[in-house]
Amino acid sequence: MPTTPLRLLAVSLHTSPLAVPGSADAGGMNVVVLEEARALAAAGHQVDIVTRRADPDAPAIQQVAPRLRQILLAGGPAAPLAKSAMEQAIEPFSADLERLVEDAEHAGEPYDLIHAHHWFSGVAALPVARRHQLPHLQSFHSVAAPEGEVSLGAGEPAESAGRIPGERRAARESQLVIAVSRAEARTITERYGVPADQVLVVPPGVDTERFRPSTLPTDERLSDPVLLFAARLQPLKAPDLALEVLSRLDPEISARLLLVGAASEDFAPYRRELESAAEGLGLADRVEFAGSMDQDQLADRMREAAMLVLPSWSETFGLVALEAQSSGTPVIAWESAGGVREAVGPGSRLISSRDADVWAESVESLIADAEKFQEASRAARAFAESRTWQACAHHLEQIYVAAVGTGAGRRSPVEPWHLVRTASTVLAVHAHPDDESLSTGALLADLSARGIRVVVVTATRGEEGEIVPGSVAEDATTPLEEIRGLEVRRALAALGVHTHHLLGEAPALEEGASPRRYRDSGMQWVGEGVAGPSDTAGPTSFTHLPEDQEVADLSALIAHERPDVVLGYDDEGTYGHPDHLRAHTVAAAAARAHGLPFIEVSSDPDPEAEVEGLPFAFREQPGSARALEAALRSYRTQLTVLGPLEEGPGGVQVRHVGGQLQDVPLRTGLRLHEPGE
């Protein structure tokens, strides 16, 4: 339980989080709001979910779980409303919300924070939060397609005239926007001009106990395979493509399609259109329209299915994909559907085409091979197991605490240590072997020990570096770059880092490009305090090759590894090495291109040192002492470890080839790179 439990108000105006997903306008958002609230309540916070009354007989207050209630507020008639008619509910709902917050204050139990879900909720809650000086956080769960856009791939068409200006207002006036994926975060920053560092990503979780793998033998699951589609029945979700895929499968496979979900009021005739399409394709006896299901029913059908078909034109995340993978059911999805790439892991398939034949071929290749299917099923489950609602709630809790501490009416500063310590994956960008240990060794070891996945990319192989006398036999024939490659692998193992890439080699290579090798540029002083490449730096050195090429290679790696943050040098590049400075600009540009935070590591380990611009926040990592020393000892050809530091935060002292002494502390300074720098 937290030291000071918060009283949280989650606003979901147009749909009750208790509604069955797939019915009316209920979908992934309902699941996310409810499960986050459950996990936050279980962590000790008091959570009230408020939603519009759509049933005159429903209880005004419902106790959902300990410390978790749902409260119904007025918002137009106590009857179902289509989303296209929901704007009329905003004003009366906002007035009722005002009374609820005011009554809580008079009772001595004021709310600490309002988190609005969807734009209806944001427009209704913003004035209430402002009047009561409460922090207001906004989540959208889906973002409207731009006005005049006809492609469904651009997002959900605005159902009413107020949606786009309402989303813009909620995005710009809230202290923070909480997105469910990096793709959604990029959309919000690009369409509504919100600074990237004011949009935080908290990916949804999954109940791995409810959504668990089947005990049925694989042969039984594949003998009469079921393809599952689970979403509201509307054109955006593209169930018509699922029907086409079924029609193109080899008849000998005898597959069936199960459509779970219902049509909302705005798309009431659509089910009949799909039924007619199934009849026209000769599939009427192989397609089942199952309607909406609760989470337990859906979980049962998921674990029995051979594959989840997710053909949506646009998804901010695609929660159903995570639920399927947790059930050991591989997913086939359209890769351009926004955040789906972040919801789909190993074992599943991302398809770049809308051609039903291409989809059918991919389905057949998996369900026709039992061994391949079993491997895919295990990989899918493993991908989902680390994505729990408890981890999601912990991330939200830290954001809420920071927002409450900041107070209402001001943007919450995004704290770099919060970003790196709540990330699932951190990508660290370095110029040479040994830089990851000298500049970020204590931090990387600390993050690894916390269970955070750390990926390191090294730009060069350190070919220009000097060699410690006696560290390599005089008659040795192994090239220096191979020796240093072995050293970096040993150092990373000591730090607990298991994923390493070289820039210019796949997957850190621009798509379609031939492998390229960035050579160490060396260094020489070319002026007072100004360094440049050495005279021996050739045309393939890191600083002489085109910067945009290097950004493209790093961008390819980001797309492959999907980190939450990018970590790298500050603009001084530790001691001004030209390769470090180039790595700084390349990392900043690639992170910006993907809408990711770029966290800079301070060149000066002294927290009292004067810096220009934003100050660095320093933290100590005392538990990294052994790992850091072991990592530094791996670099026998580059430095000599003299022993632990006795004063200050602790650390390790080393001597470089040229005789320079360096203290490598167990303390790291971080700051968030400002956009436009």
Rosetta blueprint (number, residue, H / E / L):
1 M L
2 P L
3 T L
4 T L
5 P L
6 L L
7 R E
8 L E
9 L E
10 A E
11 V E
12 S E
13 L L
14 H L
15 T L
16 S L
17 P L
18 L L
19 A L
20 V L
21 P L
22 G L
23 S L
24 A L
25 D L
26 A L
27 G L
28 G H
29 M H
30 N H
31 V H
32 V H
33 V H
34 L H
35 E H
36 E H
37 A H
38 R H
39 A H
40 L H
41 A H
42 A H
43 A L
44 G L
45 H L
46 Q E
47 V E
48 D E
49 I E
50 V E
51 T E
52 R E
53 R L
54 A L
55 D L
56 P L
57 D L
58 A L
59 P L
60 A L
61 I E
62 Q E
63 Q E
64 V E
65 A E
66 P L
67 R L
68 L E
69 R E
70 Q E
71 I E
72 L E
73 L E
74 A L
75 G L
76 G L
77 P L
78 A L
79 A L
80 P L
81 L L
82 A L
83 K H
84 S H
85 A H
86 M L
87 E H
88 Q H
89 A H
90 I H
91 E H
92 P H
93 F H
94 S H
95 A H
96 D H
97 L H
98 E H
99 R H
100 L H
101 V H
102 E H
103 D H
104 A H
105 E H
106 H H
107 A L
108 G L
109 E L
110 P L
111 Y L
112 D L
113 L E
114 I E
115 H E
116 A E
117 H E
118 H L
119 W H
120 F H
121 S H
122 G H
123 V H
124 A H
125 A H
126 L H
127 P H
128 V H
129 A H
130 R H
131 R H
132 H L
133 Q L
134 L L
135 P L
136 H E
137 L E
138 Q E
139 S E
140 F L
141 H L
142 S L
143 V L
144 A E
145 A L
146 P L
147 E L
148 G L
149 E L
150 V L
151 S L
152 L H
153 G H
154 A H
155 G L
156 E E
157 P L
158 A L
159 E L
160 S L
161 A L
162 G L
163 R H
164 I H
165 P H
166 G H
167 E H
168 R H
169 R H
170 A H
171 A H
172 R H
173 E H
174 S L
175 Q L
176 L E
177 V E
178 I E
179 A E
180 V L
181 S L
182 R H
183 A H
184 E H
185 A H
186 R H
187 T H
188 I H
189 T H
190 E H
191 R H
192 Y H
193 G L
194 V L
195 P L
196 A H
197 D H
198 Q H
199 V E
200 L E
201 V E
202 V L
203 P L
204 P L
205 G L
206 V E
207 D L
208 T L
209 E L
210 R L
211 F L
212 R L
213 P L
214 S L
215 T L
216 L L
217 P L
218 T H
219 D H
220 E H
221 R H
222 L H
223 S H
224 D L
225 P L
226 V E
227 L E
228 L E
229 F E
230 A E
231 A L
232 R L
233 L L
234 Q L
235 P H
236 L H
237 K H
238 A L
239 P H
240 D H
241 L H
242 A H
243 L H
244 E H
245 V H
246 L H
247 S H
248 R H
249 L L
250 D L
251 P H
252 E H
253 I H
254 S L
255 A L
256 R E
257 L E
258 L E
259 L E
260 V E
261 G E
262 A L
263 A L
264 S L
265 E H
266 D H
267 F H
268 A L
269 P L
270 Y H
271 R H
272 R H
273 E H
274 L H
275 E H
276 S H
277 A H
278 A H
279 E H
280 G H
281 L L
282 G L
283 L L
284 A H
285 D H
286 R H
287 V E
288 E E
289 F E
290 A E
291 G E
292 S L
293 M L
294 D L
295 Q H
296 D H
297 Q H
298 L H
299 A H
300 D H
301 R H
302 M H
303 R H
304 E H
305 A L
306 A L
307 M E
308 L E
309 V E
310 L E
311 P L
312 S L
313 W L
314 S L
315 E L
316 T L
317 F L
318 G L
319 L H
320 V H
321 A H
322 L H
323 E H
324 A H
325 Q H
326 S H
327 S L
328 G L
329 T L
330 P L
331 V E
332 I E
333 A E
334 W E
335 E L
336 S L
337 A L
338 G L
339 G L
340 V H
341 R H
342 E H
343 A H
344 V L
345 G L
346 P L
347 G L
348 S L
349 R E
350 L E
351 I E
352 S L
353 S L
354 R L
355 D L
356 A H
357 D H
358 V H
359 W H
360 A H
361 E H
362 S H
363 V H
364 E H
365 S H
366 L H
367 I H
368 A L
369 D L
370 A H
371 E H
372 K H
373 F H
374 Q H
375 E H
376 A H
377 S H
378 R H
379 A H
380 A H
381 R H
382 A H
383 F H
384 A H
385 E H
386 S L
387 R L
388 T E
389 W H
390 Q H
391 A H
392 C H
393 A H
394 H H
395 H H
396 L H
397 E H
398 Q H
399 I H
400 Y H
401 V H
402 A H
403 A H
404 V H
405 G H
406 T H
407 G L
408 A L
409 G L
410 R L
411 R L
412 S L
413 P L
414 V L
415 E L
416 P H
417 W H
418 H H
419 L H
420 V H
421 R H
422 T L
423 A L
424 S L
425 T E
426 V E
427 L E
428 A E
429 V E
430 H E
431 A L
432 H L
433 P L
434 D L
435 D H
436 E H
437 S H
438 L H
439 S H
440 T H
441 G H
442 A H
443 L H
444 L H
445 A H
446 D H
447 L H
448 S H
449 A H
450 R L
451 G L
452 I L
453 R E
454 V E
455 V E
456 V E
457 V E
458 T E
459 A L
460 T L
461 R L
462 G L
463 E L
464 E L
465 G L
466 E L
467 I L
468 V L
469 P L
470 G L
471 S L
472 V L
473 A L
474 E L
475 D L
476 A L
477 T L
478 T L
479 P L
480 L H
481 E H
482 E H
483 I H
484 R H
485 G H
486 L H
487 E H
488 V H
489 R H
490 R H
491 A H
492 L H
493 A H
494 A H
495 L H
496 G L
497 V L
498 H L
499 T E
500 H E
501 H E
502 L E
503 L L
504 G L
505 E L
506 A L
507 P L
508 A L
509 L L
510 E L
511 E L
512 G L
513 A L
514 S L
515 P L
516 R L
517 R L
518 Y L
519 R E
520 D L
521 S L
522 G L
523 M L
524 Q E
525 W E
526 V E
527 G E
528 E L
529 G L
530 V E
531 A E
532 G E
533 P L
534 S L
535 D L
536 T L
537 A L
538 G L
539 P L
540 T L
541 S E
542 F L
543 T L
544 H L
545 L L
546 P L
547 E H
548 D H
549 Q H
550 E H
551 V H
552 A H
553 D H
554 L H
555 S H
556 A H
557 L H
558 I H
559 A H
560 H H
561 E H
562 R L
563 P L
564 D L
565 V E
566 V E
567 L E
568 G E
569 Y E
570 D L
571 D L
572 E L
573 G H
574 T H
575 Y H
576 G H
577 H L
578 P H
579 D H
580 H H
581 L H
582 R H
583 A H
584 H H
585 T H
586 V H
587 A H
588 A H
589 A H
590 A H
591 A H
592 R H
593 A H
594 H L
595 G L
596 L L
597 P L
598 F E
599 I E
600 E E
601 V E
602 S L
603 S L
604 D L
605 P L
606 D L
607 P L
608 E L
609 A L
610 E L
611 V L
612 E L
613 G L
614 L L
615 P L
616 F L
617 A E
618 F E
619 R E
620 E E
621 Q L
622 P H
623 G H
624 S H
625 A H
626 R H
627 A H
628 L H
629 E H
630 A H
631 A H
632 L H
633 R H
634 S L
635 Y L
636 R L
637 T L
638 Q L
639 L E
640 T E
641 V E
642 L E
643 G E
644 P E
645 L L
646 E L
647 E L
648 G L
649 P L
650 G L
651 G E
652 V E
653 Q E
654 V E
655 R E
656 H E
657 V L
658 G L
659 G L
660 Q L
661 L E
662 Q E
663 D E
664 V E
665 P E
666 L L
667 R E
668 T E
669 G E
670 L E
671 R E
672 L E
673 H L
674 E L
675 P L
676 G L
677 E L
